[in-house]
Amino acid sequence: MAARKKSAERPAASPTVSPVVGRLRQVERVWLMSGEFNRLPVPDESDQEAEFAIFRTGGAVTEDGSELVASVELGFRLTAVVKDTKAVPADLIDKETGRVVIAFVRGSYMITYGLDDGRGLPVAAVEEFCALNAVRTAWPFWREFITSSLLRSGLESMPVPPFTVYGAQKAPVIDERDAGPREQ
């Protein structure tokens, strides 16, 4: 029988836990507030590449402290090599690489988190929480929006990676047989 593995606590070098997390009850709602999809109808594209962007994050605690309302604006563009760029608008051609933006998706999400009592939370802590956690909450919905937009337009679906924090470490794993930490 295989030993079960469980994640160990992060090393001391990991970031501290946000004070918002200690008051967080649950994600109440996630709304797509606006979504935009544009596609350039070029028939001979090849070597497609996806690019992602976080344009804006923010949030505030409601006056009664019962909710944190966060907003996230995300972007995606699909570029490709296009053989004949004569009919392509100049602003859709990257000057350095010559790649053409063949599809662009932009979405704004509003996420409401229930709080036990958010009054008195520092504004900087709320902003930091929104910059990471609100993006992480919206990301699965964003992935679906990109995929369905591309498929409806006749383009192949592009794999949208899960949201990860730049420079994040893998959590060490403890094998219960020897209780020694190892990398996953």
N, C-alpha and C positions, 0 to 999 in steps of 0.2 A: 504494500500500500504506500503510495507516495505521500511524503510529508507535506503538510499544508504550509504555504508561505504567507507571510503578512508583511506589510510595509512597516518599516521602523520610523521613528520620528526623524525629522530632518536634522542635519547637523546644525550646530550653533551658528554657523555662518549664514543660515537661511534668514530671509527677511522676517521681521516681527509681524505678528498677527494684527490686522487693522482693528481699531476699537469698534468699527462698524460691525464686524463679524460677531463680536460678543453680544450684540443686541439684535442680530438678524434672526427672524422667525422663518421666513420662506419667501420664495419668489411668488408674488401675487399674480402679475400679468406681464405678458410681453406682447407689444403691439408693433406691427410694421406701420409706421406713420406715413411714410412716403417711399415709393420705390420707382426707380427709373431704369429702363433698359433701352439701349440703342445698339443697332447692328448695322454695319456697313455691308451692303450686298456686293461683295467681291467673290467671284466664283473660283479663283485659282490660288487661294491661300494655302500655305504650308508652314511647317515648323512653328506651330502655335505655342505661345508661352503665356502663362497667367501671372498677373501681378495683383497684389492686394494692398489696400491702404486703410488706415484708421484716420478719418478726417477730423473727427471731433468726438469728445466725450465730456460728460458733465452730469451734474445732479445736485439735488437739494433735498433736505429733510422737510417734510410738511410741518406746518406750524404746531400741530398737536403732537408731533414726534412719533406718530404711528406708522409712517411710511417714508421710504426714501424713493424718490422718483428720479431715475437716471435716463440719460439720452445718449445714444451712440449713433454716429454716422459712419458708414463703411463704404468702401469702393472696391471695385474689381474691374480690371480691363484685360482683354485678351488681345495679344498682338500676334502678328504673323508676317511672314515674308510674302509679298504680293508681287507677281511678275510684272504686271502692267499697272503702274501707279498714276497714269495720266488722268484718270477719272476720279482719283482720290483727293479730297480736300487737303491742302498743305498742312493744316493744323492737326491732321490725323497721322502724319508721317513723322516719326522720330528723326530729328536732324542728324544725330550721331550714328544710329544703327540702321536707318532706312526701314525699320519695321513699321507696319501699319496697325493702328488700333482698329480691329475689326468688330469688337463688341465692348460695351461699357455698361456696367451695372452699378447703381448707387442706391443705398437704402438707409433710411433713418428709423431707428427703433426707440421705443420708450419702454422701460422696464420699471415695474413697481415692486419694491421689496417691502414686506411687512417687518416692522421693528417693534421690539418690546418697549423701548423708550429712547427715541433718537434725539430728544432735546439735549442740547449742550455738546453734541458731537462737533469736534473741530472741522471747519470747512475744508482744511487741507486733507484730513482723513477721509472725508466724503468724496472729494475729488480723486484722491488716490484709489479709493475703493472702486469708483466708477470707471476709472481708466483701465483697470484690470478686470474686475469682476463683472461689470456690466457688459464689456466686450465678450467675455467668456460666456455669459448668459445668452447674449444675442447670437453668438457665432453659429450654433446649429440651425437656427432659423435663417441666417444669412447664407449658409451653405445650401440649404434647400432652395432659397430664392434664386441664387446663381444657377444652380443645376436646372431648375425648371425653366428659367428664362432662356438659357442656352438651348435646351431641348425644344421648347416651343418655337424658337426661331429657326430651327433646322440645323443648328450647329451641334457637334458632338459635345457631350457632357465633359467637363474638365474636372479632374479630381481636386476638391477643395480640402486642403489639409485641416486637421483639427487645430484649434487655437492653442498655441503654446507661448510661454513667456520666454523671450530672448534670454539666453544664458542660463535657463533653469537647469537644475541638476536633476538626474534621475534619482528617485527615492531608493535608498538602499533596501534590500530585501533580507529578511531574517528567515533562514531555514530552521524550523523548529527542532530539527535533529541536532544541530550544532550551535544554534543561537548566535552564530557569527554573521555580521552584516556583509552583504555582497551587493554589487551593482546589478540592476535588472538587465 
